Amino acid sequence: MMPLNSNIAGSGEAAICTPNSPTTTAEEVNAATVSNNQDEACSSTLTTPAFVVDCSGVDGGDWLMRMAADSKKRSDDIWANIELGQNKEYIEWLQRWDSFLVNHVLQPLPSPNTQMKTLVRFGIPHAYRGRVWKSIVNFLTNNIQAETGKGYYACLLKKAEKIQDTSNLIRTLPTNKMFEKEDSQKAQMLKNVLYAFRFHNKEVEYCQGLNRLAAIGLLYLQEADAFWFLVSCVEYLQPPDYYTPSLVGAVVDQKVLLDLVQEKIPNLWVHLRQVDVDLTLFTLSWFLTVFVDTLSHKIYINIFDVFLCEGNKVLFRFALALLKSVNQKFWMVDYKSLADIAFNQMNPFPAKAIEIKRANYMAHFKSVPRSK
């Protein structure tokens, strides 16, 4: 069977014809560029939704060199896309997704099962991501959506109309053109989602990580669906108290991660102890933002795919994979190599072991008196 995806989009991923296209198409997100004076000329249509080259502080001959380098990058991307379209492994990957989704074209996707997990671990084609994400989100939040009713999100927005606090929103995905200005459509949608969530879950106060999660959802989902995407991440996929003021859930997971580093990568553990490096100083943000602040979009978006499908446990897998790849420069790491380490080289990886470690550390944390 020939894949439905016969054309390669400029995004570096397949331009797939589907009855349930994402809210932001590959063409739309890749057409967006920065238009601030010289920055307009040196902005780049990258392989990710509206992410641009940072040209601040570049002028004169340096600016021309940067523009030339950017043009070469675009040319290289075009040729890479052509070669990708002729790659047998890539075509087979598209065929597997086409076959899976054609079987569910007139019905909701099934709850995450073995077949779906296997597919998702290899990544979701760009044009199918919105549909797959929405299906998973609806599965996770089905009960609460049924309880609250269809008008729930609109009702939350009504309550949030008087909120004026817009601090920190401009720092959300700062290299993404869609969130570059506070008066942009996506930025306004982001405010709506965050304000609505504030009234939905009053135990969770504002946390920078929530910005990232909601913004990623808005790249592929409608506003109301992005709200439920955020609910899924905070209330169903992450353990309790991850985004509360104390961040206790996330802090406890850093303790669990250190135990796993000692078990899975003992040489690195010994070295870190010798040089007195505290991993948690930077791994905490990995878990709070699902690697958004650390890895490139084309890598972390695939991690988001797996995170939605399998939950918090995969964050440990990818954190360990990233640490095991520490001898490489982070920007040279690709998703395929990380996934191979995460899902093959890190086995066995029983979820029960993580749950036991987490419970022990949480009990200890709660037993220690806190200063007021």
C-alpha positions in Angstrom: 0.0 0.0 0.0 1.4 3.4 -0.9 1.4 5.8 2.0 -1.1 8.6 2.0 1.8 11.0 2.6 3.3 11.4 -0.8 4.5 14.9 -0.3 7.1 16.2 2.1 6.3 19.4 3.8 8.9 22.1 4.4 8.8 21.3 8.1 10.9 18.3 7.5 7.9 16.0 8.3 5.3 14.5 6.2 2.5 16.6 4.8 -0.2 14.1 5.5 -3.7 14.3 4.1 -6.1 13.5 6.9 -9.8 14.2 7.7 -8.7 15.5 11.1 -5.9 17.9 10.5 -4.3 19.7 13.4 -5.3 23.3 14.1 -2.0 24.6 12.9 -0.8 23.1 9.6 2.8 22.5 8.6 2.5 25.3 6.0 1.2 27.8 8.6 3.7 27.2 11.3 6.6 27.2 8.9 5.5 30.4 7.1 5.9 32.4 10.3 9.1 34.5 10.7 10.3 37.3 12.8 9.9 40.7 11.2 11.9 43.1 13.3 14.2 45.1 11.0 17.3 43.1 10.1 15.9 40.1 12.0 13.3 39.7 9.2 16.0 38.9 6.7 17.9 36.5 8.9 14.9 34.7 10.4 14.6 31.1 9.4 11.8 28.7 8.5 13.0 25.9 10.6 11.8 22.3 10.9 9.6 23.2 13.8 6.4 25.3 14.3 7.5 28.9 13.8 10.8 28.6 15.7 13.3 31.2 14.4 17.0 31.9 14.5 18.0 34.4 17.1 19.8 37.2 15.3 19.8 39.8 18.1 23.1 41.7 18.4 24.2 40.7 14.9 25.1 43.5 12.5 27.4 44.4 9.6 29.5 41.6 8.1 28.5 39.3 10.9 24.9 39.7 10.0 25.6 38.9 6.3 27.5 35.8 7.3 24.6 34.8 9.5 22.1 35.3 6.7 24.3 33.3 4.4 24.5 30.5 6.9 20.7 30.6 7.4 20.2 30.3 3.6 22.5 27.3 3.5 20.5 25.8 6.4 17.3 26.2 4.4 18.9 24.6 1.4 20.2 21.7 3.4 16.7 21.2 4.9 15.1 21.0 1.5 17.6 18.4 0.3 17.2 16.5 3.6 13.4 16.4 3.0 13.9 15.1 -0.5 16.2 12.3 0.7 13.8 11.6 3.6 10.9 11.1 1.2 13.0 8.4 -0.6 14.0 6.6 2.7 12.5 3.2 2.9 12.4 3.2 6.7 10.6 6.5 6.7 8.1 5.4 4.2 7.3 2.3 6.2 6.8 4.4 9.3 4.3 6.5 7.5 2.5 3.4 6.1 2.2 2.0 9.7 0.6 5.3 10.9 -1.6 5.5 7.8 -2.9 2.0 8.3 -3.5 2.5 12.0 -5.4 5.8 11.5 -7.4 4.6 8.5 -8.8 1.8 10.7 -10.1 4.5 13.1 -11.1 7.2 10.6 -14.8 7.1 11.6 -14.3 6.4 15.3 -12.2 7.7 18.2 -8.7 6.3 18.6 -8.4 3.5 21.1 -7.0 4.0 24.6 -3.2 3.7 24.5 -2.4 0.1 23.9 0.7 -1.9 22.9 0.3 -1.2 19.2 -0.3 2.5 19.8 2.6 2.8 22.3 5.0 1.1 19.8 3.9 3.6 17.1 4.2 6.6 19.3 7.7 5.7 20.5 8.9 6.2 17.0 7.2 9.6 16.8 3.8 10.9 15.5 3.8 12.5 12.0 3.3 16.2 12.2 -0.1 16.3 10.5 -1.5 13.6 12.7 -0.2 14.9 16.0 -3.2 17.1 16.7 -5.6 14.2 16.2 -3.6 11.7 18.2 -3.0 14.2 21.1 -6.7 15.1 21.3 -7.7 11.5 21.4 -5.3 10.7 24.3 -6.4 13.9 26.2 -10.0 13.0 25.8 -9.3 9.5 27.0 -7.5 10.8 30.1 -10.1 13.4 31.0 -13.2 11.7 29.8 -14.7 11.4 33.3 -14.1 14.9 34.4 -15.3 16.3 31.1 -18.5 14.3 31.5 -19.0 15.6 35.1 -18.3 19.3 34.3 -20.2 19.5 31.0 -19.5 21.0 27.6 -19.7 24.6 28.7 -17.1 24.2 31.5 -14.2 25.9 29.8 -16.3 28.9 28.7 -17.6 29.2 32.3 -14.0 29.2 33.6 -13.1 32.0 31.2 -16.0 34.1 32.4 -14.6 33.8 36.0 -11.2 34.7 34.7 -12.2 37.9 32.8 -11.0 40.2 35.6 -7.5 38.8 35.9 -4.9 41.3 34.6 -1.7 39.5 35.6 0.3 38.8 32.4 3.7 38.5 34.0 6.1 35.9 32.5 3.9 35.0 29.6 6.2 36.7 27.1 9.0 34.3 28.2 7.0 31.3 27.1 8.7 29.6 24.2 10.7 32.8 23.6 12.1 31.6 20.2 8.6 30.9 18.8 7.1 33.6 16.7 3.6 32.6 17.7 4.2 33.7 21.3 6.6 36.5 20.5 4.2 39.3 21.3 1.7 39.6 24.2 -1.0 40.7 21.8 -0.6 37.8 19.4 -3.4 35.4 19.0 -1.5 32.4 20.5 -0.4 34.5 23.4 -4.0 35.5 24.2 -5.1 31.9 23.9 -2.3 31.0 26.3 -3.5 33.6 28.8 -7.0 32.2 28.5 -5.9 28.6 29.1 -3.7 29.5 32.2 -6.4 31.7 33.7 -9.0 29.1 33.2 -6.7 26.5 34.8 -6.2 28.7 37.8 -9.9 28.5 38.6 -10.1 24.9 37.7 -7.3 23.8 40.0 -6.9 26.2 42.9 -4.3 24.0 44.6 -1.8 24.7 41.8 -0.5 28.2 41.8 1.3 29.9 39.0 4.4 27.9 38.0 6.7 28.7 35.0 6.4 25.1 33.9 2.6 25.5 33.3 3.4 28.1 30.6 5.5 25.6 28.6 3.0 22.8 28.8 0.0 25.0 27.8 2.0 26.6 24.9 3.0 23.2 23.5 -0.6 22.1 23.6 -1.6 25.2 21.7 0.8 24.4 18.9 -1.3 21.5 17.9 -4.7 21.8 19.5 -7.7 24.2 19.7 -7.8 26.5 22.8 -10.3 24.4 24.8 -8.5 21.2 23.9 -5.2 22.8 25.0 -6.9 23.5 28.4 -7.7 19.8 28.8 -4.2 19.0 27.6 -2.8 21.0 30.5 -5.3 19.3 32.9 -4.0 15.9 31.6 -0.4 16.8 32.1 -0.8 18.2 35.6 -3.6 16.0 37.1 -3.2 12.7 35.2 0.2 12.2 33.8 2.4 13.8 36.5 2.2 12.6 40.2 0.4 14.8 42.7 2.0 18.0 44.0 4.2 18.5 40.9 3.1 22.1 40.3 2.0 23.2 43.8 4.0 26.0 45.5 6.3 23.5 47.2 6.9 21.4 44.0 7.2 18.5 46.4 6.2 15.9 43.8 8.9 17.1 41.3 11.5 17.4 44.1 10.8 13.8 45.2 11.2 12.6 41.6 14.7 14.1 41.6 15.6 11.9 44.5 14.2 8.9 42.6 16.2 10.0 39.5 19.5 10.1 41.5 18.8 6.5 42.7 18.3 5.4 39.1 21.5 7.2 37.9 23.4 5.2 40.6 21.8 2.0 39.4 21.8 2.5 35.6 24.9 4.7 35.0 27.2 4.0 37.9 30.3 5.4 36.3 28.6 8.8 35.9 27.3 8.6 39.4 30.8 8.1 40.8 32.2 10.9 38.7 29.5 13.4 39.8 30.2 12.5 43.4 33.9 13.1 42.9 33.4 16.6 41.4 30.5 17.4 43.8 27.9 18.1 41.1 24.2 18.2 42.1 22.3 16.9 39.1 19.0 18.1 40.4 19.9 21.7 39.9 19.1 21.3 36.2 17.1 18.0 36.0 14.2 19.6 38.0 13.3 21.7 35.0 13.5 18.7 32.7 10.7 17.1 34.6 8.6 20.2 35.1 8.7 21.2 31.4 9.2 17.8 29.8 12.6 19.0 28.5 11.2 22.1 26.7 13.9 24.3 28.2 16.7 21.8 27.4 16.3 20.1 24.1 15.4 21.3 20.6 11.7 21.3 19.5 12.1 18.4 17.1 13.4 16.3 20.0 11.2 17.3 22.9 8.0 17.2 20.8 8.6 13.5 20.3 9.2 13.1 24.0 5.8 14.8 24.5 4.2 12.2 22.2 5.5 9.4 24.5 4.7 11.3 27.7 1.1 11.7 26.7 0.8 8.1 25.9 2.7 6.5 28.8 3.0 9.1 31.5 5.6 10.3 34.0 7.7 7.2 33.8 9.2 8.0 30.4 10.7 11.2 31.9 13.0 9.0 33.9 13.9 7.0 30.8 14.7 10.1 28.7 16.6 11.8 31.6 18.8 8.8 32.0 19.2 8.5 28.2 20.3 12.1 28.1 22.7 11.7 30.9 24.2 8.6 29.3 24.7 10.7 26.2 26.6 13.3 28.2 29.8 12.7 26.3 28.0 14.2 23.3 27.1 17.9 22.9 23.4 18.2 23.7 22.6 19.9 20.4 24.1 16.9 18.5 21.8 14.4 20.2 18.8 13.2 18.2 15.5 11.7 19.3 16.2 8.3 17.6 19.4 7.7 19.6 17.8 8.9 22.8 14.8 6.7 22.3 17.0 3.7 21.7 18.8 4.3 25.0 15.6 5.0 26.9 13.6 2.0 25.7 16.2 -0.6 25.0 19.4 0.0 26.9 17.7 1.0 30.2 15.7 -2.2 30.5 14.5 -3.6 32.8 12.6 -0.5 34.0 9.7 -1.6 36.2 7.2 1.1 37.1 6.7 -0.5 40.5 10.3 0.2 41.5 9.8 3.9 40.7 6.5 4.0 42.7 8.2 2.4 45.7 11.1 4.8 45.7 8.8 7.7 45.2 6.6 6.6 48.1 9.6 6.2 50.4 11.0 9.6 49.6 7.6 11.3 49.9 7.1 9.7 53.3 10.5 11.0 54.5 9.8 14.4 53.0 6.5 14.8 54.9 8.1 13.5 58.1 10.7 16.3 58.2 9.4 19.4 60.0 9.2 22.5 57.8 10.1 26.0 59.0 7.2 28.4 58.7 
